[in-house]
Amino acid sequence: MARPKPWEVDDELWAVIEPLLPKIERRLRHPGRRRHPDRLVFQGILFVLHTGIAWEHLPQELGFGSGMTCWHRLAEWTEVGVWPRLHEVLLAELRSANALDFSLAAVDGPHPSVKGGAKTGRSPVDRGRTGSKPHLITDATGIPLAVTLTGGNRNDVTQLIPLLQAVPPVRGKRGRPRRRPEAVLADRGYDHDKYRRLVWDLGVKPQIARRGTEHGSGLGTQRWVVERAFAHLHWFRRLRIRWEIRDDIHEAFLSLACSIICWRRLKKLRPR
């Protein structure tokens, strides 16, 4: 049996996604051209995300619709907040399956991805090239909890509080939704007493490496999960270089990629 392509959406995943999409009623008078099926268009979006192909080069023989159809549908769904809701639903399912570990969270921000557009800036560590930089927070096992986007010139530590605040309320169990980890791990780039106090104010224990101390403090044995999560994000070729001029479209791709990572983790937990 042939292995399914990563952009192919099975019935199980579509059952999660379809209720989140807006319902567009066709007009009775002057209905115009029939709208291309959402499921096929979503697969076209995943095809671009996985392969990094330009929208205008999306192969028509795949049946996903034109590249512009897929782009407009992506923009439409981004505007109504589909991707954060999808991520929230999958995080709730992971928590229900006891797969989320809020005892620790890890944060990091890689080198900027080149190209222009909103939320870009000249990187201080990449020969001054203009780019943007995603910042990620994961649970103790490396499951993405939230992602933010800034210019490449923004210091990582400035996103420590926004990342903690960006974690959605995760349901999946009885009682109040879980939103804050017990502690957060970070490397020396986040070493600043002001931000340590702000983290404490959120009820989270900061475990941040101090500048000037020797490597091998032990934090790396737990913090590596966020670096692995970034490696998983870079499996999606569209995220390796920022091609989108609109920052909301690039953020949509980041959020969708996080959701796909969550879905794959969830699939591993379910009996076959």
C-alpha positions as CSV (number, residue, x, y, z in Angstrom):
1,M,0.0,0.0,0.0
2,A,1.4,3.4,-1.0
3,R,2.3,5.7,1.8
4,P,0.0,8.8,1.9
5,K,1.5,12.1,0.9
6,P,1.9,14.6,3.7
7,W,-0.6,17.0,2.1
8,E,-3.3,14.4,1.8
9,V,-6.1,15.0,4.4
10,D,-7.7,11.9,5.7
11,D,-11.3,11.7,7.0
12,E,-10.2,11.9,10.6
13,L,-8.3,15.1,10.2
14,W,-11.0,16.6,8.0
15,A,-13.6,15.9,10.7
16,V,-11.5,18.2,13.0
17,I,-11.0,21.0,10.5
18,E,-14.3,21.2,8.6
19,P,-16.4,22.5,11.6
20,L,-13.9,25.4,12.0
21,L,-14.3,26.7,8.4
22,P,-16.9,29.4,7.6
23,K,-19.9,28.2,5.7
24,I,-20.4,30.2,2.5
25,E,-24.0,30.0,1.2
26,R,-24.3,30.1,-2.6
27,R,-26.5,32.9,-3.9
28,L,-29.8,31.8,-5.5
29,R,-29.7,34.6,-8.0
30,H,-26.5,35.0,-10.1
31,P,-24.6,32.3,-8.2
32,G,-21.6,32.5,-10.4
33,R,-18.9,29.8,-10.6
34,R,-19.2,27.0,-8.1
35,R,-16.8,27.3,-5.2
36,H,-13.9,24.8,-5.3
37,P,-14.3,22.2,-2.5
38,D,-12.8,23.3,0.8
39,R,-11.1,20.0,1.4
40,L,-9.2,20.1,-1.9
41,V,-8.2,23.7,-1.4
42,F,-6.9,22.9,2.1
43,Q,-4.8,20.1,0.5
44,G,-3.4,22.7,-1.9
45,I,-2.4,25.0,0.9
46,L,-0.7,22.0,2.6
47,F,1.1,21.2,-0.7
48,V,2.5,24.7,-0.8
49,L,3.4,24.6,2.9
50,H,5.2,21.2,2.6
51,T,7.0,21.7,-0.8
52,G,7.7,25.5,-0.7
53,I,6.4,25.8,-4.3
54,A,5.3,29.2,-5.5
55,W,1.5,29.7,-5.6
56,E,1.4,30.2,-9.3
57,H,3.3,26.9,-9.9
58,L,0.8,24.8,-8.0
59,P,0.2,21.8,-10.4
60,Q,-3.3,21.9,-11.8
61,E,-3.4,18.1,-12.4
62,L,-3.5,17.6,-8.6
63,G,-7.1,19.0,-8.5
64,F,-6.5,21.4,-5.7
65,G,-7.6,24.4,-7.7
66,S,-5.4,27.3,-8.9
67,G,-2.7,28.8,-6.7
68,M,-4.6,32.0,-6.4
69,T,-7.7,30.1,-5.3
70,C,-5.7,28.5,-2.6
71,W,-4.1,31.8,-1.6
72,H,-7.4,33.6,-1.4
73,R,-9.0,30.8,0.7
74,L,-5.9,30.8,3.0
75,A,-6.3,34.6,3.5
76,E,-10.1,34.2,4.0
77,W,-9.6,31.5,6.7
78,T,-6.8,33.5,8.3
79,E,-9.1,36.6,8.6
80,V,-11.7,34.6,10.6
81,G,-9.2,33.0,12.9
82,V,-9.3,29.4,11.7
83,W,-5.7,28.5,12.5
84,P,-5.5,29.5,16.2
85,R,-8.8,27.6,16.8
86,L,-7.5,24.5,15.1
87,H,-4.3,24.6,17.2
88,E,-6.4,25.1,20.3
89,V,-8.7,22.1,19.5
90,L,-5.7,19.8,18.9
91,L,-3.9,20.9,22.1
92,A,-7.2,20.1,24.0
93,E,-7.2,16.6,22.5
94,L,-3.5,16.1,23.4
95,R,-4.3,17.2,27.0
96,S,-7.3,14.9,27.1
97,A,-4.9,12.0,26.1
98,N,-2.4,13.0,28.9
99,A,0.1,13.9,26.2
100,L,0.8,17.5,27.3
101,D,3.3,18.2,30.1
102,F,2.9,21.7,31.6
103,S,5.5,21.0,34.3
104,L,8.0,22.8,32.1
105,A,8.0,24.9,28.9
106,A,10.9,25.8,26.7
107,V,11.3,28.9,24.5
108,D,13.7,29.8,21.7
109,G,14.1,31.9,18.6
110,P,16.3,30.8,15.6
111,H,18.2,32.9,13.2
112,P,16.0,35.2,11.1
113,S,14.6,33.9,7.7
114,V,15.5,36.3,4.9
115,K,13.1,38.3,2.7
116,G,11.0,41.4,3.2
117,G,7.5,42.4,4.3
118,A,5.9,43.5,7.6
119,K,7.5,42.4,10.8
120,T,11.0,42.4,9.4
121,G,14.2,44.0,10.5
122,R,18.0,44.0,10.0
123,S,19.5,41.0,11.8
124,P,22.4,41.9,14.2
125,V,23.8,38.4,13.8
126,D,23.3,37.6,10.1
127,R,25.4,40.2,8.3
128,G,22.7,42.8,8.7
129,R,20.3,41.1,6.2
130,T,16.6,42.0,6.5
131,G,14.4,39.2,7.8
132,S,11.8,38.1,10.3
133,K,12.1,35.6,13.2
134,P,9.6,33.2,14.7
135,H,9.7,32.6,18.4
136,L,8.4,29.3,19.8
137,I,7.2,28.0,23.2
138,T,6.8,24.2,23.7
139,D,5.7,22.0,26.5
140,A,8.2,19.7,28.2
141,T,7.9,17.1,25.4
142,G,8.4,19.6,22.5
143,I,4.7,20.0,21.5
144,P,4.3,23.6,20.1
145,L,2.1,25.7,22.4
146,A,2.4,29.1,20.7
147,V,4.5,30.9,18.1
148,T,5.0,34.7,17.5
149,L,6.7,36.6,14.7
150,T,9.0,39.6,14.9
151,G,11.6,41.4,12.9
152,G,15.0,39.8,12.8
153,N,16.4,42.7,14.8
154,R,14.3,42.0,17.9
155,N,16.1,40.5,20.9
156,D,14.7,37.1,21.9
157,V,14.1,38.2,25.5
158,T,11.5,40.7,24.4
159,Q,9.3,37.8,23.3
160,L,9.5,35.8,26.5
161,I,6.4,37.4,28.1
162,P,4.4,37.6,24.8
163,L,5.1,33.9,24.2
164,L,3.8,32.9,27.7
165,Q,0.8,35.1,27.2
166,A,0.2,33.6,23.7
167,V,-0.4,30.1,25.1
168,P,-4.1,29.5,24.6
169,P,-6.4,28.2,27.3
170,V,-6.0,24.4,26.8
171,R,-9.1,22.4,27.7
172,G,-9.4,18.7,27.5
173,K,-9.9,17.9,31.2
174,R,-12.5,18.8,33.8
175,G,-12.0,22.1,35.6
176,R,-10.4,25.3,34.4
177,P,-8.4,25.3,31.2
178,R,-4.6,25.1,31.6
179,R,-2.7,28.1,30.3
180,R,0.5,28.6,32.2
181,P,3.4,26.1,32.7
182,E,4.9,25.7,36.1
183,A,8.4,26.7,34.9
184,V,10.0,28.0,31.7
185,L,13.4,27.1,30.4
186,A,15.5,29.5,28.3
187,D,19.1,30.0,27.2
188,R,21.5,32.8,28.0
189,G,19.9,35.1,25.4
190,Y,17.0,35.5,27.9
191,D,19.2,36.4,30.8
192,H,17.7,39.6,32.2
193,D,16.5,40.1,35.8
194,K,13.7,42.4,34.7
195,Y,12.1,39.6,32.6
196,R,12.7,37.1,35.4
197,R,10.5,39.3,37.6
198,L,7.9,39.5,34.9
199,V,7.8,35.8,34.5
200,W,7.4,35.3,38.3
201,D,4.5,37.8,38.1
202,L,2.7,35.4,35.7
203,G,3.0,32.6,38.3
204,V,5.8,30.8,36.3
205,K,9.2,29.9,37.6
206,P,12.0,31.1,35.3
207,Q,14.9,28.7,34.7
208,I,17.2,30.8,32.6
209,A,20.9,30.2,32.0
210,R,23.2,33.0,33.3
211,R,25.7,34.8,31.1
212,G,29.3,34.0,31.9
213,T,28.6,30.6,33.4
214,E,30.1,27.5,31.9
215,H,28.1,25.3,29.5
216,G,26.8,22.1,30.8
217,S,24.5,23.6,33.5
218,G,21.9,20.8,32.8
219,L,19.2,23.1,31.3
220,G,20.2,21.9,27.8
221,T,19.2,18.4,28.6
222,Q,15.6,19.6,28.9
223,R,15.6,22.6,26.6
224,W,16.6,20.7,23.5
225,V,13.0,19.9,22.8
226,V,12.3,23.4,21.5
227,E,15.2,23.1,19.1
228,R,13.8,19.8,17.9
229,A,10.4,21.5,17.4
230,F,12.1,24.2,15.2
231,A,13.7,21.3,13.2
232,H,10.1,19.9,12.7
233,L,8.9,23.3,11.6
234,H,11.7,23.4,9.0
235,W,10.4,20.2,7.5
236,F,7.8,22.5,6.0
237,R,9.9,24.1,3.2
238,R,7.7,27.2,2.9
239,L,8.9,28.2,6.4
240,R,12.6,28.0,5.7
241,I,12.6,31.3,3.8
242,R,9.9,33.9,4.3
243,W,8.3,34.3,0.9
244,E,5.0,36.0,2.1
245,I,5.0,39.8,2.0
246,R,2.0,39.8,4.3
247,D,2.9,38.9,7.8
248,D,-0.5,37.4,8.6
249,I,-0.1,34.9,5.9
250,H,3.4,33.9,7.1
251,E,1.9,33.6,10.7
252,A,-0.9,31.5,9.3
253,F,1.6,29.1,7.8
254,L,3.5,29.0,11.2
255,S,0.3,28.3,13.1
256,L,-0.9,25.6,10.6
257,A,2.5,23.9,10.8
258,C,2.3,23.8,14.6
259,S,-1.2,22.2,14.3
260,I,0.1,19.6,11.9
261,I,2.9,18.7,14.3
262,C,0.3,18.4,17.1
263,W,-1.9,16.2,14.8
264,R,1.0,13.9,14.1
265,R,1.8,13.5,17.8
266,L,-1.9,12.7,18.4
267,K,-2.0,10.1,15.7
268,K,0.9,8.3,17.3
269,L,-1.0,8.0,20.5
270,R,-4.1,6.5,18.9
271,P,-4.3,2.7,18.4
272,R,-4.2,1.6,14.8
